[in-house]
């Protein structure tokens, strides 16, 4: 039972650890292969019992020593409860369909987000603001951290088992699929004061210099979050923490969305170069949720 | 030279490590006590030279071996460049003053935010959205991570040296000062669908159950982010990742702000219990910046 590393077993199972994540796993409807308690973790058995004993959940409940548990645990102070879960498999067509409770699909595409903490936080935010699904893709320069890695799973607070995820898709194929399904692609460019009227403004994006973004995209295509019509079927593209989205992806996107930021009154320079990738994504998904909610 | 731990020296200096943070330190106008290069880090000397050689910056530039550098470095693959910086000292009266470029002060008060990554990300977001300053405070239950700890400093991308910070204030004294200075306190309560009209809705906050929040606060005091008038002088109170803000702090706050979140169409239940503390703060500070910008 490999709790470390987050690499699925041959059967596609991943390990989750800690009371809260095991609860989320049991609640998620994902297939559970086993639940494991250490000696000192056995005290959590009572609180999980109602979920474990449900008849449709037939899986072995295993016990081990504290020492053995610590040996396989990924955390420093393990709570002594873990589960092997098979996350539901989704196809890209599943996440592109119109959801029953929203005007149109809203996908989040992680293209090169390398920090598992950022990936997990984005999953949590995407679920909170009702995104239809998340697709992880590699770019030429960098892969995206596995959404099922222990650190991503913890940062997601269980959302990795709740929101539909298509992981490890080739970015080119995904972009073609989105085009064929008339889903607008929105490239994130996060930097300083730059409105649709001033696309030549200063600032760095999630790695993509806004000058590049501006040269790659017409002024009409670079929008502030509140200028975007989030009720359209959309895929929000989030790039690498350092290098941002590849230039050809920004060029090929239907629109760019840019979060304006504060500048120093003395110099007009940005106070900070960019936002954290997960913070920027939270801002954009909040804006999307706000618009979608007000139109319902 | 203690790069680890983030505990200031007797002279109040903290260590920062890596090319980007050292650049930010040199740019910040903070007093530099020394810059240190390892053998392999010496290659960065050229890019920093214009800033190091400025006459007003008189400090020793030290060299050391790679091995010694690795011994004091906090990161796994150090870049071989570090600095000892004395962050500027601010008094709470500094951060409560009206800034020259905004309608009113906007403070962020971290009361029990324990993860240094969250603290750093919040500092970065606060600087990006033009907050006037950040105050860190301990609650009865939990302290706030040091904004100058290496992990917080890295997550802040240097913003810890840019935005005014008052660290380690007693929360009670701070709240009194805010009241005396007519700065409205806004307690963050982040959970599921709950508007000002339905304060009894389900959901968990940054630890504070919204039921508690609702019982503690009148309906009129619990607002969605867009219902808050962010042009008023405000202090946004952010609580512990698990336990949230202490109940008496929520009760004593002038208003509660609550980020609505998506629910499952089948059950009406929240998709996730709460947002990450830094993601929630990003959403609120974005909303504040958007309002302040549009009124300028």
Contacts between the chains, C-beta under 8 A, distances in Angstrom:
chain1	res1	chain2	res2	distance
A	100	B	265	5.6
A	101	B	265	4.0
A	117	B	117	6.8
A	121	B	276	4.9
A	121	B	278	7.6
A	121	B	279	5.9
A	124	B	272	5.7
A	124	B	275	6.8
A	124	B	276	5.9
A	124	B	279	7.3
A	125	B	275	6.3
A	125	B	276	7.1
A	125	B	279	5.1
A	127	B	262	7.4
A	127	B	271	4.6
A	127	B	272	4.8
A	128	B	261	4.4
A	128	B	262	6.3
A	128	B	271	6.3
A	128	B	272	4.8
A	128	B	274	7.9
A	128	B	275	5.5
A	129	B	261	6.6
A	129	B	262	5.9
A	130	B	261	7.9
A	130	B	262	3.2
A	130	B	271	7.0
A	155	B	276	7.2
A	157	B	272	6.3
A	157	B	273	7.0
A	157	B	274	7.6
A	157	B	276	7.7
A	158	B	272	7.4
A	159	B	271	7.5
A	159	B	272	5.2
A	162	B	271	6.1
A	162	B	272	6.9
A	163	B	271	7.5
A	225	B	286	7.8
A	226	B	290	6.7
A	259	B	286	7.0
A	260	B	289	7.5
A	260	B	293	6.7
A	261	B	128	4.5
A	261	B	129	6.7
A	261	B	130	7.9
A	261	B	289	7.6
A	262	B	127	7.4
A	262	B	128	6.3
A	262	B	129	5.9
A	262	B	130	3.2
A	262	B	289	6.5
A	265	B	100	5.6
A	265	B	101	4.0
A	271	B	127	4.5
A	271	B	128	6.3
A	271	B	130	7.0
A	271	B	159	7.5
A	271	B	162	6.1
A	271	B	163	7.4
A	272	B	124	5.6
A	272	B	127	4.8
A	272	B	128	4.8
A	272	B	157	6.3
A	272	B	158	7.4
A	272	B	159	5.2
A	272	B	162	6.9
A	273	B	157	7.0
A	274	B	128	7.9
A	274	B	157	7.6
A	275	B	124	6.8
A	275	B	125	6.3
A	275	B	128	5.5
A	275	B	282	7.2
A	276	B	121	4.9
A	276	B	124	6.0
A	276	B	125	7.2
A	276	B	155	7.2
A	276	B	157	7.8
A	276	B	278	7.3
A	276	B	282	7.8
A	278	B	121	7.6
A	278	B	276	7.3
A	278	B	278	7.4
A	278	B	279	6.1
A	279	B	121	5.9
A	279	B	124	7.3
A	279	B	125	5.1
A	279	B	278	6.1
A	279	B	279	6.3
A	279	B	282	3.8
A	280	B	282	7.6
A	282	B	275	7.2
A	282	B	276	7.8
A	282	B	279	3.8
A	282	B	280	7.6
A	282	B	282	4.9
A	282	B	283	5.5
A	283	B	282	5.5
A	283	B	283	6.0
A	283	B	286	4.4
A	286	B	225	7.8
A	286	B	259	7.0
A	286	B	283	4.4
A	286	B	286	7.3
A	286	B	287	8.0
A	287	B	286	8.0
A	289	B	260	7.4
A	289	B	261	7.6
A	289	B	262	6.5
A	290	B	226	6.7
A	293	B	260	6.7
